[in-house]
Amino acid sequence: MSTLEVVKLPEAKRGFVLLSRRWVVELSFGWAARFRRLARDHERLPETLAGLHYLAFACLMLPHLPDAMNIVQNML
């Protein structure tokens, strides 16, 4: 399970301010947008929608599994 971290904006700054780790969230939203079923909320139960998100991200991460396994094997 992941944790949610609230990032507060600096009060005195104006214009473009780089927020820490925001790119991770934006990238994840971009990946999720590739799955048309997640574009609209047609599900009755929130658990169903959460399950579809898990499935979508599992499909996205599956091609990266061999790389992760090689990293783990090199660490041992």
Secondary structure as GFF3:
##gff-version 3
##sequence-region A 1 76
A	DSSP	alpha_helix	22	32	.	.	.	ID=ss1
A	DSSP	three_ten_helix	36	38	.	.	.	ID=ss2
A	DSSP	alpha_helix	46	61	.	.	.	ID=ss3
A	DSSP	three_ten_helix	62	64	.	.	.	ID=ss4
A	DSSP	alpha_helix	65	75	.	.	.	ID=ss5
###
